[in-house]
Amino acid sequence: MKGGKYNRTLRLINIIYILNNNPKGISPAKIAEDCSISTRQAYRDLSDLEHYLKVPLWTDKGKWGIEPGRYLPPISFSLPEAMTIFLASRLLLAYSNVYNPSIERTFMKLNSVVPGPLRDEIRKTMEQMQKRETDQQFINTMELLARAWTEGRKAKVWYWTLGKKQPTERIIEPYFIQPAGLGHGNYVIGYCHRAKEIRTFKIERIQRIELLDEKYTVPADFDANEFLGSSWGIVVEGEVKTIKLKIDAPEIIRIMEETRWHPSQVTQRQPDGSAIVTLKLTVTTELVGFILSWGEKVEVLEPKKLREKVMETAKEMVKIYQKKKF
């Protein structure tokens, strides 16, 4: 009996999380499916949440939800979940070379409900981050972009395109904000009224930003995961190609087999002991840089243009190192 009550308590907490993650509502049948219970039991649990635990619920057209802004669910983490928070804090430490108070405050709040040993390690990670310089302009820009995105407001930005002498004024509609580990940068993806198409802007290159009162709506068919799915990093350009890389070095083959660089990646051993890595990607500078980082240990088999691009870049590198030293 005691175990049953405990399991039911955990289930009710889980239902609160489910409701909180579905602000537009969710059906009792779907709750039952997610919790592995009957639909009838899901209705009983919803009733108990509303009448005994005083969770402010609404129901409309067969869906249930929590009244917006009126209830914060309890938070607790299992050890694997706490480990995820720890790993995220370490990733942010490696990714961000400047101090951001918002990152620190977020993890310190989460850290209050993390088991002891991990709590100490996360605290040490945040203390290490405090030693880094603060980029107040970036922090302010990120905050205003976040407001523009979540409030559906257009933003006027002065963006300094790489290679240009002066920043250009643009009005953008933020669709998504994405960090990019490869370049240690943050990007906003959105519709640019100047270019009249979806563009990707590095946030660190935004010199100035103003929020506008004019509203916009992110297109219903825009999915950031699909938009970025064919890209090696953050840059999305050109058509998707089948990339084939040949690897002979056993240690590199092992790295390719144990590391998932991209969802489309397939690594196949060959009869001669080599391996072919196949990817479905657009050809970008980021991809070329990744291939070159392996030096002579990775050979591009196809497409032809990528092979030629890597070869031309390698030749130019040789020219630099063959120059007479002064």
Disulfide bonds with the S-S distance in Angstrom:
none
